[in-house]
Amino acid sequence: MQTLNIVCPHCNAVNNVQVEVNRKEVLCSSCSDLLNDTSPLECNEESFKIHLEKNDIPVLVDFYSPDCAPCMKMQPDFEAAAKSCELEVRFLKVNTLDYPDLARQYGVNSLPTVIAFNKSIEMNRFSNALSKDQLSMWAESLIQVAL
């Protein structure tokens, strides 16, 4: 049976997870928290790097600022889209006020900017607010590319 490396959204431990059609609760082998927690993960530089480099699933990153109105307007849609991608796409958030070096490193010049990565490689980006439906369709296309 095929396995995937999935980084825990709680402790950043790398877990080897068997690919199954019906996934119930999948627990982290390190902290015993749920790996299938769909809440977008607020990242620091270290957790960002681990999720990009160690996840076998695609990663969708929202570069935002809390003082950016379009960013805050998109936040509920980003969270809603993440709920439909349990253990298939990891949704991350990077606060550009707290981590401006990450924003510079990835050429983020306007907010919000959402970047899709697959195994640390940038696949695509959008530099504007996206709706839940747009984010969900984009995430679904990433799943198909990653297969």
Secondary structure, DSSP 4 states (H G I P E B T S, - for coil): --EEEEE-TTT--EEEEE--SS----B-TTT--BTT--SPEE--HHHHHHHHHH-SS-EEEEEE-TT-HHHHHHHHHHHHHHHT-TTT-EEEEEETTT-HHHHHHTT--SSSEEEEEETTEEEEEE-S---HHHHHHHHHHHHHHH-
